[in-house]
Amino acid sequence: MLSFSVLLPLFSSIVSALPSTPLKRDDSSLLTSDIDKFIQSVLTDWGTPGGVAVAAVVMNEDGSWTVDTKGYGNATSDGTLIDSDTMLCIGSNSKQYNAISTGLLLSNKSLEPRLTTTTKMSSIFPGSWALMNDFATAESTMIDLFSHRTGVPRHDNMYSLDDTVDDLLNRVKYLKPSLPFRDQYQYSNIMYAIMSHLPTALLPSKIPFTRYVKQHIFDPLGLSATYSPMVAAQGHVLAQGFGRDGANRTENVFAMGTPRALEYWSKNVTEDGNAMSGAGGIIMHANDVAVWLQTLLLQGANPKTGEQVIPAEVLKSTSTGVSVVPETSVPPGTDTPLLYGAGQEIGTYGGYLTVGHEGDVAGFHSAMIRVPSAKLAVAVLTNDDTYGPSFIQVIKYRLLDVLLGLNSTDWNSVYQQTVKAKYAASLAVTPPPSSPSPPSVAYTELAGTYSNGAYGELELCYLSDSSSCQDLLAGIPNAGDERPTLVAQWNKLWASHVFMRHFDGDTWNLTLLDKRVSVQL
């Protein structure tokens, strides 16, 4: 694999040749009637029970702005429609705010001792910071955590909404790395959760991270954005995430089935936030997003007042590539190489340098991208849990094609074919043998409590018609199976249940189910 030191000169030469002036446009509207029709047709094609909120901004040649925001489809199960003020969670697009807040801390000249992005984590959290690898423990810096190169993979099922950042700091040392330190990009929500602890750890006020972001970013820009669903619902419609129950995907991969409004993933979070706020907790509406996109294109200046809210050098540092994103992690339509900075991905599209990110949490997905040289940016937010990650890319790329004057690609067909192929692959599983060998330990003896320093305890119950663990299956239809099964209830952010179904000998099929999102195994 090419190293970043080899790719950087190549990437820099590409960027230097890109256009650097605003494009001329004849239409003062960005989300035209043709775009409206296209978005509506996409929502129909994907059978969504939800909808999208869209923001597009362009700086004109005279320095003025053209800004468009719209909503399409359903915000809630009662038929309330999405509009420009509907609040939706942006997931991992929140990571940029995390990185920027750190940049604001580093630019605070009153902070002692002074820190940089290369400051060792062991000096920031003395006695608390530790990884399983001693060298990584000693050498990890802020930029290592922000650029996903600690050697520790996602381990997303080790945390719950009840965890604090201190809990994660105490347990991260038990997470097994899968690659050498600084060897390769591996996305990690956990490291962003830890980085969000800096305002509390470094400032005398011990201010929570979420209130620090509100005080230094949201409020100066006049944003209604928040980390609390309860606050988001005050004066605005808070969108519900939608799942699809009973959809016959064999007959139609994109069948809607029976729409189900999902439990909000962070429903009890206050303005003090929680451990995952820094990784993916922001809730905002399209009008807020438009202001944010303008601010990024203006290198941190408030588009309404001109006030420099975020130092330009802070934004530059977050959008400077550090890690190379593996091609297997790059979505269709994205040119490679794709680089990762701090909460931002840097790439090219149609010959233009782009900076952006995606976001995914239960029920909500987002895509934001800007083209600095063309002075334009677009964002698409959705509350469709099932296919939202795909069709927001379709809409995003169509907007870029139109606004940049590029030849349009049929991204809808590209992404639908990708989804169909993945579904077909998921059906091509190896069936268990008709007469499997029993495990080396009796089924009943495998039941019990298992413990891990990072993941905590897991109590497996042997499922039988007369077993007490039948209660664990409440609300999960078709959970029974003729194969011997062990089941556990798991209080994790991304999974509520664990199912282990016997395959053959000491081999088991493991399934993680989040009952809040899907009730089908």
N, C-alpha and C positions, 0 to 999 in steps of 0.2 A: 504493500500500500504506500502511495506517495505521502511523504511527510508534509506537514504544514509549511515548513521552511521552503520546500520545493514549490508548493502550490501558490504561496503568497505572491512571488514575483509575477507569475502567470496571471493570477487574479487581478493584481494591480495594473498590469498592462491592459487587461480587458476593460477595467473600470476607467482608465485614463482616456479611452477612445469613445466613451459613451457620451450621448448628448448632454448638454449642461444648461439649457435654457428652457423656459416654459414653452409648451406647444401652443400653436395657434388653434383656436376652436371657434366655430361659427355659432354653435348652439349654446345659449345661456343656461340651458337645463342639462343636468348630468343624468338624472334618472328619468329619461324620456318615456313617452308612451310605448315605444318599441321595447325599451328595457323593462317596463312594467309588464308587458305581455310575455316577455321572455321569462321573467322571474315567476310569474303565475304558472306558466307552462311547466317550468322545472318543478315547482311544488306539486303540481298535478302528476307529473311523470313519476315522482318519487313517493306518491301516495302519502304525503305527510299529514298528520293530524295537527301539526303546529304551524309554524311559519318562520319568517325572517324579518329582521330589522337591518336596514342598509344605510350606510353613510358614505358619501363621496365628496371629496373636496379638491379644488383645483385653484392654484394661484394664477391669476391672469397676468399678461405681460405688463400691465400698468400697476401691478402690486395689489390689486383688489382680489376678492375671492368669489368664487362660485361654489356654493355649498348646497348639497341636496341630502335630505334624510327622509326615509319612508319606511313604512311597515307593511307587511303582507302576511295574510293568514291569521291563524288563531293564537291568541295569547293565553287564554284560559279555557277550561272545559265548559264554561257557560256561554261560549261563543264570542266573548270580548275579543276584538281584533287587535293585532299588534299595530302600534303607531310609533312615531318618532320619540315619544316619551315613555314607552313601555320599558320596564327595567328587566334586563336579562343578565345572567352571569357570564363573564367573558373567560372563565377558566384560566389557563396558563398565560393568556395575554396579560395577566396580573403580574407575571414575573418581571416584566420591564419596570414596573413601579417599584418593585423590591430592589432591583439593581440601581435604579435612579436614587432611591432613598439612601442607599449606601453611598452613592456618589455625593449626595448632599451632605452626609455626615463627614465624609473625607474632606470636603471643601470648607467645613466649619473650622475656622482658624482658632476658635476658642477651645476646641476639643484637645485634650491632653491625655495620653501622648498622641501625637499626630500619626495617622495611619495612611497606608496606601493599599492599592489592590494587591500588592505583593506581600503585605503583612501576613505573617504566619498565623494560622487559626489557633495554634497552641498558645500564642501570646494574647489573643483576644479572649479566649475561654480557657485560662490556665486551670489545670486540674479537671476540666470537664471534657475538652475536645480529645477524642481518641478514635482511631480507626483500627481495624483488625491488623492492618499492615503497619508496622512500627515506622518504616520510612515515610509512608504516606501521612502518618500522624504528625511526624516532625516537619515535613516539608509542605504540607497543604497550605495554600494561600486562598484569599478571597476569590481570586480569578479562577482558581482550580474548581471551586465549588460552583461558581456562576457559569463556567463553560463546560460543566459536566465531564470532568476528566480525572476524577478521584480513583477510578478503577472499581468503584462500587456501583452495581446495577440498580435498577429502580427500587426493588424490594417494596413495592407499593402496598403490599398486604401486611406490612409490619405495624402500621399506625391506624389509629381510630380517631374519631372526633373528640374523644375524651382525653386524648394525649395533649400534653403541653410541649413547648419546645424543649424545656428542660428534660422531659421524659425522653425525647428523641436524642438529645445530646448524651444522655446516660446510656442509651441502648444502641447507638449507631456503631459502637465498637464491636458489637456482636454480629454485624452484617458481613457476610462473607464476600470479598471482592471476586469479580470474575475476570478481571484483566489487571495487568500491572499498572501502577500509578502513572498517570499522564500518557498512557499508551493510546487511548482511543476515547472518543465521545461516547458516553452512556448517560442518557437522560435521567435526571433524578429530582423528584419533588422534595425528597427529604432534605437535600442540601439547601434548597431554597427556603425551606421552613427554618432551618438553622440560621441562615443568613438574615432572616427577618427579625431575629432576636437582637440585632446590633443596637437599635435605638434604646431598647430596654437595658441592655448590658453596658452601654458606653456613656449614656447621658445621665447626669445627676438626678433628673426628674424621673428616671425609670419609665418613661412614657411608652405605652404599648405601640408596637410597630404600626398598627392600623390608624391610630390617632396621629402618629407622626406623619403618615402619608396624607391624611386629611388636612392637617395643619399646614403642611409645606407644599402639597401638590393640588389636592382637590379644591380646597377653599380659595387659594390664590387664582385658580383658573375658573372659579365659579361653577364647579361641577357638582351635580347631585349624587355622584358616585359614592358608594358605601360598601363596606364589607358585611353589613348586617341585613338579612332579608326583612327583618322587622322594620328597620329604618327605610329600606327601599320601598316598602308597601305604604309608607306614609305620604300621601299626596300623589302617588303614582300607581299604575297597574303593575304589579309584580307578576311576570309571566310564569306559568307553570311549565315544567318540563313534561314531555309526552313520551310514553312508551307505547308499544303495540302488542296487545294480547291476542292470542288465537289466530295470528296471521298464517295463512297457508302459503308459505314461501316456496313450497315445491310447485305449486300452481302458478304463483306470481311472486317473484322475489321481493317486489316492492309493494306487496299488499299491505293495506293499512290495518287490517284486523279490527280489533276493538280498541279505540284509543283509551289510554289510561293516564290520568294526571299523576305524576310521580311526587313522592314526598321530597320536599326541598332538602338537598344534601347537607346544608348547613343552617337548618331552620332556626336553631336556638342561639346562633352566634350574635353577640352584641357588637357595639362599635369598638369594643376592646379586642375583637377578633379572636382567632384561635390558632392552633399550630399550623394549619394549612392555609391561612389567609394569604401569606406571602407567596405561596406557590400557585394559588388559583382562586382567590376569594372575592374578587371585585365584581360588583353588580352595577351596571350603568345602562343608560339608554342611548339611542342613536344620536341624539343631539349632543350629548356629552362626548360621545366617540368622535364626532366631527370636530369639536373644539380640541380634543386631544390630538387628532391627526394634524390639525393646523399647527398646534404647538410644536409637534415633532418636526414638521417641515420648516418652521421658523427657528429651529435650533434652540427651543426652550422658551421662546417669548410668548406671552399671552396675546392671542390674535386680536383681542378686543381692545386691550390697553397698551400693548407694546412692552409691558413690564417683563423683565427677564426673570422668569420663575425658576427655570432650571438652567444652570450654567451650560453653555454650549459644549465645553470640554467633557462634561459628565455624559451628555448624550453621545458624543463621539466615542467615548470609551465603551459604552454599552453596545454600540453598533460596529465595533472593530472585531473582526473575526479572530478567534483563538483556536477553536477546535474544528475539525473537518467532520461534517455529518455523513455517516455511511450512506451509500446510495440506497440501501434497503430501507432507510428511514425517510427518504425523500419522496413526497407525494407526486403522482403524475402531473406533468405540466411544469414542474420546477426544474430549471436547468441545474446542472452540477458543474463544478463543486458547489455545495452549500456549506457555508461557514456559520459557526455559532459564536456569539460574543457573550453578552450577559442579558438574558431574556430577549434576545433578538437574533434572528437568522438573516444572514447576508448572502444574497445570491444574484442571479440575473434572470430576466424574462424579456424575450423579444429584443435582446441587445441592450436592455436597460438594467442598471444596478437597482436592486430592490432590497428593502429592509422590512422585516415583518415577523409574524409569529402566528401560531394557532393556539387554541385553547379548548380543553375538553374536561367537563365534569359531568356527573350524573344529570342528565336532562338538558344540558346546554353545551353548545359548541360555538366557537368564534374563529374568524380569520381576519387578520388585519395586515395590510401591506402598503408600503409607500414607495414612490419612485422619486427620490430627491431631485434628480436632474430635471425631471419634467414637472416638478412642483405639484404632484398629485398624490392622493392616497384614497384607498377604499377599505371598507370593513363590512363584514357580513356576520350577523349574530343569529343563532337559531335556538329554538326550544324543542327540536326533534332529536330525541336521544339516539334513535336507531340509525338513521341515514344522514343526519345533519352534517357529520364531518365530511361527507362526500359532496353533497349538493351545494354547500356553501363555497366549496372550491370552484364548482362549476360557475356559480354566479360571480365570484371574485375574478376569475380569469376572463369571463365575458366582459365585465366592466373594464378590466385592463385593456383588452383587445380594442374595445370601442374608444376609450379615452385616449389611448396611445396611437390610435389609427392603424392598428395592426390587422393583418388578415386573420379573420376569426377562425378558430379551431372549434370543432364540435365537441366541446368538453363534456357535454351531457352524455354523449355516447361513450366517450372515453371512460368516464367514471362509472357509468352503469355497467359497462362490460367488465370493468375491474371488480365491481361488487359481485356480479354474476359468477365470475371466475372463482372468487374467494368462497362464495357459497357452495359452488360445485365441489371445490376442493375439500370443504368441511364435511361433505357427505361421503367422501372417499376414505372412510376409516376402516381399519382392520377389525372385523367382528371378533368377539371372543370365541374361543373354541367351544364346540358343542358339549364336550365333556372336559371341562378344565380341571387341572390338578389342584388339590387344596393347598392353601398356604402352609408354610412350615410351622406356623403358630395358629392355634384354633381361633376361629372368628371371634368367639366370645372373649378370649384372652387378649385380643388386640384392642378391645374397647378399654377406655381409661383415659387418664389425663397425661398429656404430653407437654413438655415445657421447653422453651427456647429463650435465651437471654434477650434477643431482639423482638421476637414475635409474641412472647408471653405464653400463656397456657391455652391448650386446645383439648377439649374434652370430647373424645369420640365415643359415640353410642352405637352399639350394634343393632341395626334395624331389623326387627322381626314383627310379625303380626301382633304379638302380645307384648312387645317391649314398650317401656315407658317413653322411649325417644320418639314415638309416633307424634307426640305433642310438638316436637321440633318442626314437623312438616306442615303445621297449620298455615293455610293460605298458599301452599305450593302444590298445585294440581299435578297429577301424573308423576309424583315424586317416588312412588313405589317402583320396585324393579324386582324381577325374578332372581337377579344375581344377588349374592350376599353384599350388603352395603353397610358402611360405617358413615355416620352423619354427625356433624357438630354445628352448633350455632356459634357464629364468629362475629364479634362486635368490631368489624373493621370498616374503614371508609368505603372500600371498593367491593366488599363481600360480606354478606350476612350469614352464609352457610357454606359448609364444606361437605362434599359428598365423595366418598371413596368406594368405588364399585369394583368388586373382584373381577379380574380378567383371566389370570392363569397363574398358578403357583404363587410366587411372592410378588406378582405384578398386579397393580391396581390402576383403574382409571380414576383420575382426580378431577373433580369439577368444582369450581368456585362459583357460587350463585349470589347475586345481589337481589334479594327479594324486593327491595325498593324500586328496582328498575325492571326486572324481568321475573315473572312467576313461572317460567317454563324452563325445564331442564333439557 
